[in-house]
Amino acid sequence: MNVMIFTSSPNLDGLTAACGNAAKAGAIEAGANVVQVNLNQQKIGRCQACGNGWGPCRNEHECQVQDEFQALHISLANIDAFVFVTPVYFGEMSESAKAFTDRLRRCEAFKHDKSFFEGKPVLQVAAAGGSGNGLTSCLTSLERLFLTLKADKFDLIGVTQRNRGYKLETIKAAAKEMVSAYLSKLK
């Protein structure tokens, strides 16, 4: 089983990274192969709303803005489950997460064939490091995104600096359970 963990913070030692690492530990413990992608380290620009608002993304399911999005998008085909971790910025996901997911949504939402997310479990994590505010609106935004992509919502977890200790354990346990549940379906 292949699990892709997305993080999207420039701080490689912060709360978002810790959440991604906790998910990685749980997924590996359950027997998954894990690929981690920090969206903040990818060269992915924003959606250009090409043409009349829809470029080839709607019907051809490819983005014509050339950057690192294309290779990452194609790599999703071989993934069985996902973990998406974003810091909370102003009640929303990070800018790098937003740039990626805006383009991803346009390429995947209208596929006539199965999308890369359809029916696949996704663990969604919002990490609010500062005040801890904005978790609910960020998680709502993540939920709406993955509903549009027809993913199977495994769990939504909000993390702050105050609850970091036990929530990191929760994320590890959730990732482990997500992998275990997937693998038991294959038997």
C-alpha positions as MATLAB code, in Angstrom:
seq = 'MNVMIFTSSPNLDGLTAACGNAAKAGAIEAGANVVQVNLNQQKIGRCQACGNGWGPCRNEHECQVQDEFQALHISLANIDAFVFVTPVYFGEMSESAKAFTDRLRRCEAFKHDKSFFEGKPVLQVAAAGGSGNGLTSCLTSLERLFLTLKADKFDLIGVTQRNRGYKLETIKAAAKEMVSAYLSKLK';
ca = [
       0.000    0.000    0.000;
       1.261    3.470   -0.917;
       0.483    6.520    1.208;
       1.344   10.079    0.218;
       1.715   12.640    2.985;
       1.459   16.281    1.965;
       2.754   19.020    4.248;
       2.841   22.679    3.319;
       4.896   24.758    5.703;
       8.248   26.482    5.211;
       9.125   25.559    8.810;
      10.684   22.094    8.585;
      10.853   21.752   12.385;
       7.445   23.149   13.284;
       4.037   21.809   14.170;
       3.045   20.949   10.590;
       6.226   18.925   10.062;
       5.682   17.136   13.385;
       2.151   16.212   12.294;
       3.442   14.856    8.981;
       6.122   12.852   10.764;
       3.573   11.417   13.194;
       1.394   10.309   10.277;
       4.439    8.784    8.572;
       5.345    6.798   11.694;
       1.810    5.422   12.005;
       1.512    4.502    8.326;
       4.893    2.760    8.286;
       4.069    0.916   11.512;
       0.958   -0.462    9.789;
       2.985   -1.619    6.783;
       2.607    1.163    4.212;
       5.159    2.591    1.827;
       5.217    6.340    2.457;
       6.059    9.246    0.188;
       6.274   12.676    1.837;
       5.847   15.854   -0.186;
       6.346   19.318    1.258;
       4.322   21.536   -1.068;
       6.265   24.557    0.140;
       9.382   23.094   -1.494;
       7.647   22.478   -4.838;
       7.583   25.044   -7.620;
       3.823   25.141   -8.109;
       2.209   28.388   -9.215;
      -1.373   29.424   -8.811;
      -4.217   28.552  -11.140;
      -4.453   30.967  -14.077;
      -8.141   30.230  -14.868;
      -7.035   29.823  -18.486;
      -9.171   30.582  -21.521;
     -12.722   31.418  -20.505;
     -12.052   30.214  -16.978;
     -11.437   26.612  -17.931;
      -8.361   25.525  -19.811;
      -7.658   21.895  -20.622;
      -8.043   21.040  -16.931;
     -11.805   20.521  -17.186;
     -11.939   18.101  -20.121;
      -8.376   16.839  -20.531;
      -7.674   16.814  -16.775;
      -4.262   18.390  -17.230;
      -3.060   21.830  -16.256;
      -1.378   23.845  -18.985;
       0.596   26.010  -16.556;
       4.024   24.368  -16.780;
       5.829   23.786  -13.484;
       6.260   20.959  -10.962;
       2.505   20.399  -10.648;
       2.347   18.018  -13.627;
       4.817   15.444  -12.284;
       3.274   15.534   -8.813;
      -0.241   15.236  -10.245;
       0.670   12.174  -12.327;
       2.349   10.510   -9.328;
      -0.997   10.461   -7.492;
      -2.242    7.629   -9.714;
      -0.197    5.060   -7.771;
      -1.244    6.222   -4.303;
      -3.812    4.296   -2.235;
      -4.353    6.756    0.643;
      -3.436   10.315    1.502;
      -2.598   12.478    4.496;
      -2.922   16.217    3.995;
      -1.380   18.462    6.654;
      -1.488   22.236    6.395;
      -0.661   25.035    8.763;
      -3.556   27.379    9.421;
      -2.988   30.839    7.958;
      -5.795   33.333    8.545;
      -8.298   30.501    9.002;
      -7.307   28.808    5.749;
      -4.733   26.365    4.430;
      -1.285   27.685    3.535;
      -0.654   29.435    0.240;
       1.414   26.518   -1.119;
      -1.392   24.108   -0.226;
      -3.969   26.411   -1.796;
      -1.985   26.775   -5.051;
      -1.676   22.991   -5.363;
      -5.238   22.133   -4.376;
      -6.838   24.812   -6.577;
      -5.165   23.278   -9.615;
      -5.742   19.729   -8.413;
      -9.467   20.363   -7.938;
      -9.815   21.704  -11.479;
      -8.007   18.694  -12.979;
      -9.724   16.014  -10.896;
     -13.271   17.199  -10.130;
     -14.764   16.601  -13.584;
     -13.089   13.332  -14.531;
     -15.478   10.912  -16.161;
     -13.187    8.087  -15.134;
     -12.284    7.644  -11.510;
     -10.294   10.550  -10.077;
      -7.007    9.889   -8.300;
      -8.834   10.483   -4.984;
     -12.178    8.821   -5.586;
     -12.943    6.312   -2.851;
      -9.471    6.619   -1.339;
      -9.080    7.469    2.351;
      -7.744   10.889    3.271;
      -6.627   11.978    6.732;
      -6.925   15.774    6.907;
      -4.971   17.782    9.489;
      -4.982   21.514   10.236;
      -2.093   22.707   12.418;
      -2.652   26.101   14.054;
       0.656   27.014   15.663;
       0.164   30.546   16.944;
      -3.105   31.422   18.613;
      -4.756   28.154   17.671;
      -7.532   30.093   15.977;
      -8.916   29.204   12.564;
      -8.930   25.427   12.917;
     -12.615   24.993   12.205;
     -12.694   27.087    9.040;
      -9.503   25.446    7.742;
     -10.840   21.940    8.372;
     -14.124   22.921    6.708;
     -12.190   24.068    3.639;
     -10.237   20.790    3.547;
     -13.420   18.776    3.936;
     -15.080   20.648    1.060;
     -12.026   20.074   -1.166;
     -11.881   16.324   -0.608;
     -15.659   15.945   -0.907;
     -15.389   17.562   -4.350;
     -12.634   15.078   -5.241;
     -14.887   12.192   -4.049;
     -12.329   11.044   -1.501;
     -13.236    8.927    1.498;
     -12.905   11.215    4.519;
     -11.047    9.124    7.073;
     -10.698   11.823    9.736;
     -10.350   15.557   10.317;
      -7.897   16.535   13.061;
      -7.169   19.996   14.417;
      -3.882   20.544   16.247;
      -2.596   23.485   18.286;
       0.563   24.044   20.311;
      -1.510   23.425   23.467;
      -2.791   20.015   22.431;
       0.258   19.048   20.375;
       1.397   16.154   22.602;
      -1.734   14.068   22.522;
      -2.785   15.141   19.023;
       0.509   13.930   17.535;
      -0.279   10.547   19.087;
      -3.798   10.821   17.650;
      -2.430   11.523   14.158;
      -0.048    8.568   14.395;
      -2.886    6.296   15.551;
      -5.226    7.619   12.828;
      -2.671    7.014   10.060;
      -1.985    3.529   11.402;
      -5.706    2.733   11.540;
      -6.308    4.170    8.055;
      -3.640    1.874    6.590;
      -4.806   -1.131    8.618;
      -8.426   -0.631    7.538;
      -7.389   -0.336    3.891;
      -5.215   -3.436    4.050;
      -7.957   -5.474    5.760;
     -10.321   -4.617    2.863;
      -7.825   -6.201    0.463;
      -7.947   -9.537    2.295;
];
